[in-house]
Amino acid sequence: MAGEFNGFGEKAIPFLKALDFHQSREWFQENRDLYERELYQPFGDLVETLTKRFATARLGLRGDRKKSLFRINRDVRFSKDKRPYNRHLSAILSPDGTKMEQGVFYVHIGLERCFADIAWWQPGPELLLAMRNAIATRPDKFRALVAALKKNRLELETEGRMKRTPRGFEHVSDSDLAKVIRNRHFYVQHVVDPAGIHTAALVDELVDFTLRARPLLDWGRGIEGRAG
């Protein structure tokens, strides 16, 4: 049943820890009710509550409990690691409500950590080139983005950054621009205290983060519009 998010169950993280220990379909089926009550149903409530709040704030991000959540089952077809279950549960809210878009809100509740991203993650070659060109040809606008994020206590993450400058951008000599042109992803992240996932206040925390990340949303969407 759909409802307002009131927090994940107190046993949400302990469930993930136990599931990771057992990594057994039999154990999971025996404890499915616990999974549904403590983790899955609250996650659906979180997605749909955020969708309402994002709509009010005109952030252009939405989802629902059927389409937005990733499966807790791992895809092991091409992996040496054959453990059947993830150590986390996650979801995406996007401009069209699917997982196929860029410029998304991603939320992750897991054993190692809990966090949220606003992200262009592995954008396709055409869009990635357009983003790099925007940095190189409109440096003032990009630096304004960086300054706006810094003012909002955020910065672009560097995970996956290339070691060498991509072909065609060797002429970019400013170090701040040359570094970020090597990015494969453009995203900001907010770390969530696991102790804070059990109350409705998590919604306010995630909405605040997304509002602070709006400059990145605006910058990326502007580039997507020109590249499309």
VOBA-1610 file (N, C-alpha, C; in pm, whole numbers, padded with zeros to 5 digits, always signed):
BEGIN
Met+00085-00119+00000Met+00000+00000+00000Met+00088+00125+00000Ala+00053+00219-00084Ala+00128+00344-00091Ala+00102+00427+00034Gly+00203+00502+00078Gly+00186+00586+00194Gly+00300+00684+00205Glu+00289+00779+00297Glu+00396+00873+00322Glu+00512+00800+00389Phe+00631+00841+00357Phe+00750+00778+00415Phe+00764+00820+00560Asn+00776+00720+00647Asn+00793+00744+00790Asn+00923+00686+00843Gly+01011+00644+00753Gly+01139+00588+00795Gly+01150+00440+00762Phe+01273+00398+00742Phe+01299+00255+00727Phe+01287+00187+00863Gly+01256+00059+00861Gly+01245-00015+00986Gly+01378-00025+01058Glu+01374-00041+01187Glu+01496-00053+01266Glu+01578-00175+01227Lys+01513-00273+01164Lys+01584-00396+01126Lys+01628-00395+00979Ala+01617-00279+00913Ala+01653-00273+00771Ala+01800-00308+00749Ile+01891-00242+00818Ile+02034-00270+00802Ile+02070-00406+00859Pro+02019-00445+00977Pro+02045-00582+01023Pro+01997-00689+00925Phe+01885-00663+00854Phe+01840-00758+00753Phe+01944-00771+00643Leu+01996-00658+00594Leu+02098-00663+00488Leu+02223-00737+00536Lys+02260-00715+00662Lys+02377-00784+00716Lys+02353-00935+00721Ala+02235-00976+00764Ala+02205-01119+00771Ala+02196-01179+00631Leu+02135-01106+00538Leu+02124-01155+00401Leu+02262-01173+00340Asp+02351-01078+00367Asp+02486-01087+00313Asp+02560-01207+00372Phe+02533-01237+00497Phe+02595-01353+00561Phe+02544-01484+00501His+02415-01494+00482His+02357-01620+00434His+02367-01635+00282Gln+02341-01527+00208Gln+02343-01530+00061Gln+02275-01657+00010Ser+02152-01675+00054Ser+02078-01797+00025Ser+01934-01762-00013Arg+01889-01819-00124Arg+01750-01797-00165Arg+01655-01852-00059Glu+01689-01964+00001Glu+01603-02023+00103Glu+01589-01929+00223Trp+01702-01871+00266Trp+01696-01779+00379Trp+01615-01655+00341Phe+01636-01604+00220Phe+01563-01485+00178Phe+01413-01511+00177Gln+01372-01623+00122Gln+01229-01654+00116Gln+01170-01668+00256Glu+01245-01727+00346Glu+01197-01743+00483Glu+01181-01607+00552Asn+01258-01509+00508Asn+01257-01378+00574Asn+01202-01267+00484Arg+01129-01306+00381Arg+01076-01208+00286Arg+00984-01106+00354Asp+00903-01152+00448Asp+00813-01058+00516Asp+00891-00948+00587Leu+01004-00986+00647Leu+01089-00888+00714Leu+01146-00789+00612Tyr+01190-00840+00499Tyr+01243-00756+00391Tyr+01137-00658+00343Glu+01017-00708+00319Glu+00909-00623+00268Glu+00874-00513+00369Arg+00864-00549+00495Arg+00818-00456+00598Arg+00924-00352+00634Glu+01047-00397+00648Glu+01152-00309+00702Glu+01225-00229+00595Leu+01228-00279+00471Leu+01314-00218+00369Leu+01239-00186+00239Tyr+01174-00285+00180Tyr+01119-00265+00046Tyr+00998-00170+00046Gln+00901-00196+00131Gln+00784-00108+00133Gln+00818+00035+00175Pro+00902+00054+00279Pro+00942+00192+00310Pro+01018+00258+00197Phe+01097+00182+00122Phe+01168+00241+00009Phe+01070+00290-00098Gly+00966+00211-00123Gly+00863+00256-00216Gly+00795+00382-00168Asp+00767+00389-00038Asp+00708+00510+00020Asp+00802+00629+00004Leu+00933+00605+00023Leu+01031+00713+00008Leu+01030+00767-00134Val+01032+00678-00233Val+01032+00721-00373Val+00908+00804-00404Glu+00793+00761-00360Glu+00670+00830-00396Glu+00652+00959-00316Thr+00703+00962-00193Thr+00700+01086-00115Thr+00795+01189-00176Leu+00914+01145-00217Leu+01008+01234-00283Leu+00952+01287-00414Thr+00882+01201-00488Thr+00823+01244-00614Thr+00729+01362-00592Lys+00648+01355-00488Lys+00557+01465-00457Lys+00633+01592-00419Arg+00735+01576-00336Arg+00813+01691-00291Arg+00892+01752-00406Phe+00949+01668-00492Phe+01024+01717-00607Phe+00932+01792-00704Ala+00808+01743-00718Ala+00712+01811-00806Ala+00680+01950-00750Thr+00659+01960-00620Thr+00631+02089-00558Thr+00746+02187-00579Ala+00869+02134-00573Ala+00988+02218-00591Ala+01026+02236-00737Arg+00949+02175-00827Arg+00974+02184-00971Arg+01115+02140-01007Leu+01153+02026-00954Leu+01287+01973-00980Leu+01291+01880-01101Gly+01175+01843-01152Gly+01173+01761-01273Gly+01225+01621-01254Leu+01199+01562-01138Leu+01244+01426-01107Leu+01127+01349-01047Arg+01105+01228-01098Arg+00991+01151-01046Arg+01019+01002-01056Gly+00937+00926-00986Gly+00948+00780-00988Gly+00827+00718-00921Asp+00825+00587-00916Asp+00723+00516-00842Asp+00779+00383-00792Arg+00703+00321-00704Arg+00756+00202-00636Arg+00772+00082-00730Lys+00705+00083-00843Lys+00716-00031-00935Lys+00835-00019-01029Lys+00867+00104-01073Lys+00969+00122-01176Lys+01104+00171-01123Ser+01103+00234-01008Ser+01224+00307-00966Ser+01323+00223-00888Leu+01276+00122-00816Leu+01365+00045-00731Leu+01441-00059-00812Phe+01570-00072-00779Phe+01650-00179-00836Phe+01625-00308-00758Arg+01638-00419-00827Arg+01620-00548-00761Arg+01734-00572-00662Ile+01702-00640-00554Ile+01806-00676-00458Ile+01886-00796-00508Asn+01830-00867-00606Asn+01902-00978-00667Asn+02015-00926-00756Arg+02131-00987-00748Arg+02242-00949-00834Arg+02232-01021-00968Asp+02280-00955-01074Asp+02295-01018-01205Asp+02433-01083-01207Val+02437-01213-01197Val+02565-01284-01185Val+02607-01352-01315Arg+02536-01325-01423Arg+02565-01395-01548Arg+02708-01375-01596Phe+02760-01255-01581Phe+02893-01225-01634Phe+02990-01187-01523Ser+02961-01232-01403Ser+03044-01197-01289Ser+03106-01321-01226Lys+03232-01307-01184Lys+03296-01416-01110Lys+03236-01429-00971Asp+03184-01319-00920Asp+03119-01319-00789Asp+02976-01370-00806Lys+02949-01488-00759Lys+02819-01552-00780Lys+02723-01535-00662Arg+02756-01447-00569Arg+02662-01422-00459Arg+02531-01368-00517Pro+02417-01425-00478Pro+02292-01389-00546Pro+02230-01258-00503Tyr+02273-01198-00391Tyr+02204-01079-00341Tyr+02300-00963-00318Asn+02250-00842-00345Asn+02325-00720-00318Asn+02332-00692-00169Arg+02428-00608-00133Arg+02443-00563+00006Arg+02371-00430+00028His+02285-00393-00066His+02215-00266-00058His+02084-00275-00137Leu+02001-00174-00119Leu+01883-00153-00203Leu+01890-00008-00250Ser+01851+00017-00375Ser+01866+00150-00431Ser+01753+00181-00527Ala+01744+00310-00565Ala+01636+00354-00654Ala+01681+00478-00729Ile+01615+00501-00843Ile+01641+00620-00926Ile+01511+00695-00948Leu+01516+00827-00934Leu+01410+00916-00979Leu+01467+00996-01094Ser+01394+01006-01203Ser+01448+01065-01326Ser+01346+01158-01390Pro+01385+01230-01496Pro+01289+01320-01562Pro+01165+01250-01615Asp+01179+01126-01665Asp+01061+01056-01719Asp+01016+00940-01631Gly+01078+00923-01516Gly+01036+00817-01424Gly+01094+00681-01454Thr+01182+00670-01556Thr+01245+00542-01587Thr+01390+00543-01540Lys+01457+00431-01556Lys+01598+00421-01519Lys+01689+00448-01639Met+01633+00488-01752Met+01710+00502-01875Met+01758+00645-01900Glu+01718+00739-01817Glu+01750+00880-01838Glu+01884+00916-01773Gln+01934+01035-01810Gln+02047+01096-01741Gln+01994+01214-01659Gly+02082+01267-01574Gly+02038+01375-01487Gly+01939+01326-01385Val+01982+01229-01302Val+01890+01158-01214Val+01925+01180-01068Phe+01828+01148-00983Phe+01848+01138-00839Phe+01860+00990-00807Tyr+01967+00951-00739Tyr+01991+00812-00701Tyr+02005+00805-00550Val+01938+00709-00489Val+01949+00692-00343Val+01983+00546-00314His+02073+00528-00217His+02137+00398-00191His+02138+00375-00040Ile+02077+00267+00003Ile+02077+00228+00144Ile+02150+00095+00153Gly+02267+00094+00217Gly+02347-00028+00213Gly+02428-00051+00339Leu+02497-00164+00339Leu+02579-00201+00455Leu+02700-00110+00469Glu+02770-00084+00358Glu+02890-00001+00368Glu+02855+00144+00398Arg+02751+00195+00329Arg+02715+00336+00348Arg+02579+00363+00286Cys+02526+00478+00323Cys+02401+00527+00267Cys+02430+00664+00206Phe+02377+00689+00085Phe+02408+00816+00019Phe+02305+00844-00090Ala+02311+00967-00141Ala+02229+01007-00255Ala+02317+01083-00353Asp+02285+01072-00481Asp+02358+01142-00587Asp+02260+01218-00675Ile+02305+01328-00731Ile+02248+01386-00852Ile+02353+01361-00958Ala+02315+01291-01067Ala+02420+01236-01152Ala+02386+01230-01300Trp+02489+01260-01377Trp+02500+01212-01515Trp+02606+01104-01508Trp+02561+00979-01502Trp+02652+00867-01479Trp+02672+00792-01612Gln+02796+00784-01655Gln+02829+00721-01782Gln+02740+00772-01896Pro+02736+00904-01917Pro+02657+00953-02030Pro+02712+00897-02161Gly+02625+00880-02259Gly+02666+00828-02389Gly+02770+00916-02455Pro+02839+00864-02556Pro+02949+00939-02620Pro+02910+01078-02667Glu+02792+01092-02728Glu+02752+01222-02781Glu+02731+01323-02670Leu+02662+01281-02564Leu+02636+01373-02453Leu+02765+01403-02377Leu+02848+01302-02354Leu+02974+01325-02283Leu+03061+01425-02359Leu+03067+01410-02491Leu+03143+01505-02573Leu+03085+01645-02560Ala+02953+01656-02562Ala+02889+01786-02548Ala+02920+01850-02414Met+02925+01770-02308Met+02956+01824-02175Met+03100+01871-02170Arg+03190+01795-02229Arg+03331+01835-02231Arg+03349+01962-02316Asn+03279+01968-02429Asn+03287+02088-02512Asn+03233+02210-02438Ala+03127+02191-02360Ala+03070+02303-02284Ala+03171+02357-02183Ile+03247+02267-02122Ile+03349+02310-02027Ile+03459+02388-02099Ala+03502+02336-02215Ala+03613+02397-02286Ala+03576+02529-02351Thr+03454+02540-02403Thr+03416+02660-02480Thr+03342+02763-02398Arg+03284+02721-02284Arg+03213+02816-02197Arg+03265+02802-02053Pro+03395+02828-02037Pro+03456+02806-01905Pro+03394+02892-01795Asp+03354+03015-01827Asp+03296+03101-01724Asp+03168+03041-01668Lys+03087+02985-01756Lys+02962+02924-01712Lys+02990+02801-01626Phe+03090+02722-01666Phe+03123+02604-01586Phe+03177+02645-01450Arg+03263+02746-01448Arg+03318+02790-01319Arg+03210+02849-01229Ala+03111+02910-01290Ala+02997+02959-01211Ala+02922+02842-01148Leu+02911+02732-01224Leu+02848+02612-01168Leu+02927+02561-01048Val+03059+02550-01064Val+03143+02501-00955Val+03129+02591-00832Ala+03126+02723-00855Ala+03112+02817-00743Ala+02977+02803-00675Ala+02871+02783-00755Ala+02737+02767-00698Ala+02730+02640-00615Leu+02789+02532-00664Leu+02790+02407-00587Leu+02869+02424-00458Lys+02984+02490-00467Lys+03066+02512-00347Lys+02990+02592-00243Lys+02919+02694-00289Lys+02837+02774-00198Lys+02732+02688-00130Asn+02685+02585-00201Asn+02584+02494-00147Asn+02644+02370-00081Arg+02774+02378-00051Arg+02846+02273+00022Arg+02855+02142-00058Leu+02870+02154-00189Leu+02882+02039-00277Leu+02998+02061-00372Glu+03050+01949-00426Glu+03151+01958-00530Glu+03140+01835-00621Leu+03183+01851-00745Leu+03180+01739-00838Leu+03274+01630-00791Glu+03224+01507-00793Glu+03306+01393-00754Glu+03400+01354-00869Thr+03505+01280-00837Thr+03609+01249-00936Thr+03618+01100-00969Glu+03529+01019-00916Glu+03536+00875-00942Glu+03535+00847-01092Gly+03626+00760-01138Gly+03631+00721-01278Gly+03703+00820-01368Arg+03764+00922-01309Arg+03833+01023-01391Arg+03947+00959-01470Met+03956+00993-01598Met+04061+00941-01684Met+04198+00995-01640Lys+04303+00915-01663Lys+04437+00960-01629Lys+04492+01055-01734Arg+04445+01041-01857Arg+04494+01125-01966Arg+04380+01209-02023Thr+04419+01321-02081Thr+04321+01409-02144Thr+04262+01340-02268Pro+04129+01339-02283Pro+04070+01276-02402Pro+04110+01350-02529Arg+04116+01273-02638Arg+04156+01329-02766Arg+04066+01446-02806Gly+04129+01550-02856Gly+04055+01667-02899Gly+04052+01778-02797Phe+04102+01751-02675Phe+04099+01853-02570Phe+04239+01884-02517Glu+04339+01846-02594Glu+04477+01870-02550Glu+04508+02020-02537His+04430+02103-02607His+04455+02247-02605His+04408+02314-02476Val+04328+02245-02396Val+04277+02304-02272Val+04389+02305-02170Ser+04439+02423-02138Ser+04557+02434-02052Ser+04526+02470-01907Asp+04410+02532-01884Asp+04375+02567-01746Asp+04356+02439-01665Ser+04427+02426-01555Ser+04430+02299-01483Ser+04293+02258-01430Asp+04214+02355-01384Asp+04083+02320-01329Asp+03992+02262-01437Leu+04001+02317-01557Leu+03919+02268-01667Leu+03973+02135-01721Ala+04104+02126-01734Ala+04165+02004-01788Ala+04133+01883-01700Lys+04131+01905-01570Lys+04101+01793-01479Lys+03959+01743-01500Val+03863+01834-01502Val+03723+01791-01506Val+03684+01740-01644Ile+03755+01782-01748Ile+03729+01729-01882Ile+03763+01580-01887Arg+03846+01534-01796Arg+03879+01391-01790Arg+03772+01309-01719Asn+03671+01376-01665Asn+03564+01303-01596Asn+03486+01214-01693Arg+03449+01096-01645Arg+03357+01009-01718Arg+03213+01027-01668His+03199+01083-01549His+03070+01107-01487His+03069+01251-01434Phe+02950+01306-01423Phe+02934+01438-01362Phe+02827+01425-01254Tyr+02872+01424-01128Tyr+02775+01403-01021Tyr+02824+01463-00890Val+02727+01489-00804Val+02755+01532-00668Val+02688+01432-00574Gln+02742+01425-00453Gln+02695+01322-00360Gln+02671+01380-00221His+02570+01323-00156His+02540+01356-00017His+02542+01226+00063Val+02625+01222+00166Val+02634+01104+00251Val+02528+01113+00360Val+02454+01004+00375Val+02346+00995+00473Val+02395+00916+00594Asp+02374+00970+00711Asp+02405+00897+00834Asp+02307+00780+00848Pro+02356+00656+00854Pro+02264+00542+00865Pro+02168+00552+00983Ala+02210+00623+01088Ala+02122+00638+01203Ala+02001+00725+01171Gly+02009+00801+01060Gly+01901+00892+01026Gly+01802+00840+00924Ile+01811+00711+00889Ile+01720+00658+00786Ile+01588+00611+00843His+01573+00616+00973His+01457+00555+01037His+01344+00652+01068Thr+01354+00778+01022Thr+01249+00875+01048Thr+01212+00948+00919Ala+01099+01015+00921Ala+01051+01091+00806Ala+01141+01208+00773Ala+01229+01247+00867Ala+01320+01359+00843Ala+01416+01331+00727Leu+01433+01204+00690Leu+01518+01171+00577Leu+01469+01238+00449Val+01338+01253+00434Val+01283+01318+00315Val+01331+01461+00306Asp+01321+01537+00414Asp+01367+01676+00414Asp+01516+01684+00381Glu+01593+01591+00435Glu+01737+01589+00410Glu+01768+01567+00262Leu+01695+01477+00199Leu+01719+01446+00058Leu+01667+01556-00034Val+01556+01617+00002Val+01506+01730-00077Val+01603+01847-00067Asp+01654+01874+00053Asp+01751+01982+00070Asp+01874+01958-00016Phe+01925+01835-00017Phe+02040+01803-00101Phe+02010+01828-00248Thr+01894+01785-00295Thr+01860+01799-00435Thr+01844+01946-00474Leu+01789+02026-00386Leu+01780+02170-00412Leu+01919+02232-00420Arg+02009+02189-00333Arg+02145+02241-00337Arg+02217+02197-00464Ala+02177+02083-00521Ala+02238+02032-00643Ala+02172+02085-00769Arg+02070+02170-00755Arg+01998+02219-00872Arg+02090+02285-00977Pro+02196+02358-00937Pro+02283+02414-01041Pro+02338+02309-01137Leu+02371+02191-01086Leu+02420+02084-01174Leu+02309+02033-01264Leu+02188+02020-01211Leu+02075+01979-01293Leu+02053+02079-01407Asp+02056+02207-01374Asp+02031+02309-01475Asp+02141+02309-01582Trp+02265+02297-01538Trp+02378+02296-01632Trp+02369+02177-01726Gly+02351+02057-01672Gly+02345+01937-01755Gly+02225+01936-01848Arg+02111+01981-01798Arg+01992+01982-01882Arg+02006+02082-01997Gly+02074+02192-01971Gly+02097+02288-02078Gly+02182+02228-02189Ile+02280+02149-02151Ile+02366+02083-02250Ile+02289+01975-02323Glu+02210+01898-02251Glu+02128+01794-02315Glu+02036+01855-02420Gly+01979+01970-02388Gly+01888+02035-02483Gly+01957+02076-02611Arg+02082+02120-02599Arg+02157+02160-02717Arg+02209+02039-02794Ala+02237+01928-02719Ala+02295+01810-02784Ala+02190+01723-02849Gly+02062+01738-02806Gly+01956+01650-02854Gly+01909+01683-02994
//
